[in-house]
Amino acid sequence: MSSRQQPSEGMDFLHADFDQKQLFLKRILADLVKTGFLMVFCESQYCTENIRFIVAVSKYRSMFSNDGFKWERWADVDATPADQRKAKPICEDRLREIQKDIRFINQSFLEPSAKLEICLPSAIASQTLRRMDEYKTYGPEVFKEATIDPKDTLIKDILPRYVVSSVYQDMLYYVTRMLRLPVRDSLKVPPPHITFEELVGI
């Protein structure tokens, strides 16, 4: 496949700059179908640990999306002296869910015995372990720094192979053909000419 034939994301990935490639990956990760196709490709290449780790961290982070707290960036918390860092009050039910996800991510991706151990610089690995202990302070930022290298690997190594693969072509077909709703004029029985206000009786 020519690198020019990548219409779904509106860009030529192989010749894009790094920021555009980051946006390309972000759009994939924001869509479950596109993420699924990328995961299928990674499985075929025996390199699923990075994408699975990023998806697991994304699920973990989503638990904090509507909790009402303003969480600081991990770098800002790191810059605050340890005795001045403030833990957030989290209810017991949510604490159990958060602790469960932290254990899952640690056992699946970070421990030396993990089946899908990701490769992290030792300094980032040790910092991540420390943040796991301070999860009430770091909240959704516990694993954020640890995703930097896996995302770089996806962008620099895996995505260039993915966008020229048959799996990517299958994803384009599915997204552009199978999920496209029919236009009004193509329906054999056209929809009634009625406004929303008339429909609901406003």
Helices and strands as residue ranges (DSSP letters): G 7-9, G 13-15, H 18-29, H 32-44, H 49-62, H 74-79, G 82-84, H 92-105, I 106-110, H 122-133, H 135-138, G 139-141, G 145-147, H 148-153, I 154-158, H 159-162, H 166-173, I 174-178, G 184-186, H 196-200
